[in-house]
């Protein structure tokens, strides 16, 4: 039986090849055969070293982008296109810095992104612990 690639997987392969990710790495991420990924890339002109090739059109609208001189090549033509694309493709966001903790004031478990030393689940708990007032999760009213 042939390995069938879903439309979602095809989009991910296109994105990762533009980012310079190898066939092997893509095959591991998608749980596909490396040869399946390689064949798809060759049929869709994604073969070879794609990391050196700049992206010359906006990922969202396809509008041509100017070449970057001594700067990193742009991937989007505007902030609107960038926000729209990332909101439509949250699976490409690389979020590895999630930390689990328990609030030092109320004991509630919470997740902190990017701050491993965070002690409180909310500003209200911080105020209650620091100044002895507020502290409820309903807005801090006493």
RAWO-V323822 format. One record per helix or strand of 2 or more residues. SS is the DSSP state (2 for helix, 1 for strand). FROM is the first residue (numbers start at 1). TO is the last residue. If there is no record, write none. Layout:
BEGIN
((SS & FROM & TO) (SS & FROM & TO))
END
This chain:
BEGIN
((2 & 7 & 18) (2 & 23 & 30) (2 & 34 & 43) (2 & 79 & 88) (2 & 90 & 92) (1 & 98 & 102) (1 & 109 & 113) (2 & 123 & 131))
END
